[in-house]
Amino acid sequence: MRPSAAAANALRDLKRLARPAGGFDASRYFRGADDLRFYNVGTDRMRALARSIYDARRDEWSIDEAMAFADRLIVERHLEAKSVGIEVVARYRRDLTPTLLPRWKAWLAHNYAANWATTDAICGMLIGPLLVKFPALAPRMRTWARDRNMWVRRAAAVGLIPSVRNGAALDSGYDVALQLHGDREDLIQKAVGWMLREAGKGDQPRLERHLRTNGPSIPRTTVRYAIERFPPRMRQTLLSATRSARAVK
């Protein structure tokens, strides 16, 4: 089956599985994503659908067909359609190559992933594993951190998390953090704090040095996320040490 036909079938299946929002309205969790729609099928059903598509096509499709399938779904307005495409590509993890990175950046830059859940899924399932597999790609995130598109900038930090969590790409991670500390978007500030927190898992002294050296220029949201794994007394010390003189006044 051609990827376009498989994508049409996936959309049909998602519509069939759709449920009324009832007491749970997914849109509450996606502030600012006004164009996003929801089938409310639930994560388990969405992933089961993605798994069934992969199982049916695994011997027929390569990563190229999987990406063509995802390209068709990522442009859809419904969150679950985007997610199915990402999940299917992620199942070809062994076949990921550096040539895919610009294509995923294009998804972000064209606002096909203009919400934190889709952006983070692309980072966690695709970009992150690719950077772990090909460490030489990690410095590219420094350029992404300067991008005009907010979702590309968020991906610069979130995409590095699997690497920095393992003690790799720390130089790139801290460079990205420095570039993004002046960003006023809270979704960027949270992402940088999340990335720094994971970087500190293997080298907490380096994280402490970074916070003490750059503290006054770091948004408080970022600091609070970054210090979550420090002991309580140290967290209080760092909150005080990183407060700007203007804030103290």
Secondary structure as UniProt FT lines:
FT   HELIX           3..17
FT   TURN            22..23
FT   HELIX           26..29
FT   TURN            31..32
FT   TURN            34..35
FT   HELIX           43..57
FT   TURN            58..60
FT   HELIX           63..74
FT   HELIX           79..90
FT   TURN            91..92
FT   HELIX           93..95
FT   HELIX           98..100
FT   HELIX           101..109
FT   TURN            110..113
FT   HELIX           116..122
FT   HELIX           123..127
FT   HELIX           128..133
FT   HELIX           135..137
FT   TURN            138..139
FT   HELIX           140..144
FT   TURN            145..146
FT   HELIX           150..158
FT   TURN            159..160
FT   HELIX           161..165
FT   TURN            166..167
FT   HELIX           170..180
FT   TURN            181..182
FT   HELIX           186..199
FT   TURN            200..202
FT   HELIX           204..214
FT   HELIX           215..217
FT   HELIX           220..226
FT   TURN            227..229
FT   HELIX           232..241
FT   HELIX           245..248
//
